[in-house]
Amino acid sequence: MEIYTDIDKNTLVVYLSGELDEHSAELVRNAVDPAIERGGFAVLCFDLSRLGFMDSTGIGVIIGRYKLARRRNISVCVRAPGPTVDKIFRMSGLYEIISKIA
């Protein structure tokens, strides 16, 4: 798992590549949670274009970051999920609470 973050205007973009599972969950939490706590942006967007795999632990990581962000009035979105990750988002119902952008 590789994680890179960038601020683009009022959006914190979190680039995830590799696999989001029980082995990488803590890396994502450690990279994203302090940024959410600091604030200074209105949108948290996960760029999933290079994420090849996500399991139920990954779903939990995304939901946890969503809850943390929403408590601070930060909107959450995902962009460019590949077919496998997109299917997981659809089947789990994540798109009901997190918007997908192109």
Order of alpha helices (4+ residues) and beta strands (2+ residues): beta-beta-alpha-beta-alpha-beta-alpha-beta
